[in-house]
């Protein structure tokens, strides 16, 4: 029997016990044997299998989440999203609404508005769908811009809802004929 524990380099990091035809590795108290024969601190983050890492405080391993918009899940290892928009704690500036993201949130401009840098700050500015040609008004109607949207109005001589204007028929009224007495 060869004493593998006496070989250089040593097959075990901490303690080695020779067995018939082989050997066994052991670790010092507070350490755990890893598959490769090395010893790892039993209270290490690698052993805790945390999603985003951990802290070892007073000998206790605690998984942590990298953002205040995340909280530790019921398994104590993975992080789950906090919907800041649903909690009602987020107040977005005028013309914006809250959109939840993983670990945070954003305040996005309402539909019909674009975020622009105006007067030294970012503001939601109305999109003029009429001048940009981004409207559904028909060829016999006029486009009128409104805050965040637009309206279609039929041109004179046409009628309907503004998008499908049709020509008003020109009905000729014949004057009454000569009276016979």
C-alpha positions in Angstrom: 0.0 0.0 0.0 1.3 3.4 -1.0 0.8 6.2 1.6 -0.7 8.9 -0.7 -0.9 11.3 2.3 2.9 11.5 2.3 3.2 12.5 -1.3 4.2 15.9 -2.5 2.1 17.8 -3.4 -0.3 16.7 -0.7 -3.6 15.4 -2.0 -5.6 17.0 0.8 -5.6 20.6 1.9 -6.1 20.1 5.7 -6.0 16.5 7.0 -5.3 13.3 5.1 -6.0 9.7 6.3 -4.3 6.8 4.4 -6.6 3.9 3.6 -5.8 0.6 2.0 -5.2 1.4 -1.7 -6.4 5.0 -1.3 -6.8 7.9 1.1 -9.5 10.2 2.6 -9.4 13.9 3.1 -10.8 15.7 6.2 -11.1 19.4 7.0 -10.5 21.3 10.2 -13.5 22.3 12.3 -15.6 25.0 10.7 -14.6 23.9 7.2 -16.3 21.8 4.6 -14.8 19.3 2.2 -15.2 20.3 -1.5 -15.4 17.7 -4.3 -11.8 18.6 -5.5 -10.4 17.8 -2.0 -10.0 21.4 -0.9 -11.5 22.8 2.3 -13.9 25.7 2.2 -15.2 27.8 5.1 -18.6 26.2 5.9 -20.0 29.7 6.3 -18.9 31.0 2.9 -21.1 32.5 0.2 -20.3 29.7 -2.2 -21.8 27.2 0.1 -25.0 29.4 0.6 -25.7 29.3 -3.1 -27.1 32.9 -3.1 -28.3 34.4 -6.3 -26.4 37.7 -5.9 -23.9 37.0 -3.2 -24.0 37.3 0.6 -22.6 38.7 3.8 -21.1 36.8 6.7 -22.2 38.6 9.9 -21.3 37.2 13.3 -20.7 33.8 11.9 -24.0 33.7 10.0 -24.4 33.7 6.2 -27.1 35.9 4.9 -27.9 36.3 1.2 -28.3 39.8 -0.1 -30.0 41.6 -2.9 -28.1 44.2 -5.0 -30.9 46.8 -5.2 -33.5 48.3 -2.8 -36.1 47.3 -5.4 -35.4 43.7 -4.7 -36.2 41.6 -1.6 -35.0 38.2 -0.4 -37.4 35.5 -1.4 -39.0 32.9 0.8 -36.1 30.5 0.0 -33.6 33.0 1.5 -31.3 32.7 -1.5 -33.0 34.3 -4.5 -34.2 37.9 -4.9 -37.7 38.8 -6.0 -38.8 42.1 -7.4 -40.8 44.7 -5.4 -43.3 46.5 -7.6 -42.7 50.1 -6.6 -45.6 51.3 -8.8 -48.1 49.0 -7.1 -47.1 50.1 -3.6 -48.1 53.7 -4.3 -44.9 55.1 -2.9 -43.7 56.3 -6.3 -44.9 59.7 -7.5 -43.9 60.4 -11.1 -43.7 64.0 -12.5 -46.5 65.6 -14.5 -47.4 63.8 -17.8 -45.6 60.6 -16.7 -46.6 57.2 -15.4 -44.8 54.6 -13.3 -43.5 51.4 -15.1 -42.0 48.7 -12.9 -38.7 47.2 -13.9 -36.7 44.3 -12.2 -35.2 45.9 -9.1 -36.4 49.4 -9.8 -38.9 51.5 -11.8 -39.0 54.2 -14.4 -41.4 57.2 -15.0 -42.3 57.0 -18.7 -44.1 59.8 -20.6 -47.8 59.2 -21.3 -48.8 58.0 -24.8 -48.7 60.9 -27.2 -45.8 62.6 -25.4 -42.0 62.3 -25.9 -39.2 63.0 -23.4 -37.2 66.0 -24.5 -34.5 68.1 -22.9 -36.1 71.6 -22.7 -35.0 74.6 -20.6 -32.2 72.6 -18.8 -34.4 69.7 -17.8 -36.2 66.7 -19.2 -39.9 67.1 -19.8 -42.6 65.2 -21.6 -43.5 67.3 -24.7 -46.6 66.8 -26.8 -46.2 65.0 -30.1 -47.9 66.9 -33.0 -49.2 63.9 -34.9 -50.8 66.2 -37.5 -47.5 67.9 -38.6 -45.6 64.6 -38.4 -48.2 62.7 -40.5 -48.8 60.2 -37.7 -52.6 60.3 -37.9 -55.4 58.3 -39.4 -57.5 61.3 -40.7 -59.0 60.6 -44.1 -58.2 62.6 -47.3 -61.5 64.6 -46.9 -60.8 65.6 -43.3 -58.5 68.0 -41.4 -56.2 66.9 -38.5 -56.2 69.0 -35.3 -53.5 68.4 -32.7 -54.7 68.0 -29.1 -52.5 67.4 -25.9 -51.3 63.8 -26.2 -53.5 63.0 -29.3 -55.3 64.5 -32.3 -58.8 64.9 -33.7 -60.1 64.5 -37.3 -62.8 66.8 -38.6 -64.5 66.5 -41.9 -63.9 69.3 -44.5 -66.9 71.4 -45.5 -69.3 69.5 -47.7 -68.4 66.2 -46.0 -69.8 64.4 -43.0 -69.1 61.4 -40.7 -66.7 60.8 -37.8 -63.7 62.5 -39.3 -61.7 59.5 -40.5 -64.2 58.2 -43.2 -65.7 61.4 -44.5 -68.2 61.1 -47.3 -69.6 63.8 -49.6 -72.9 65.2 -48.6 -75.2 64.6 -51.6 -76.2 67.9 -53.3 -80.0 67.6 -53.5 -81.5 70.0 -56.0 -84.9 71.3 -54.8 -87.0 72.2 -57.9 -89.2 75.2 -57.5 -92.9 74.5 -57.7 -94.4 74.8 -61.2 -96.8 77.5 -62.3 -100.1 77.4 -60.5 -103.2 76.8 -62.6 -106.3 78.5 -61.5 
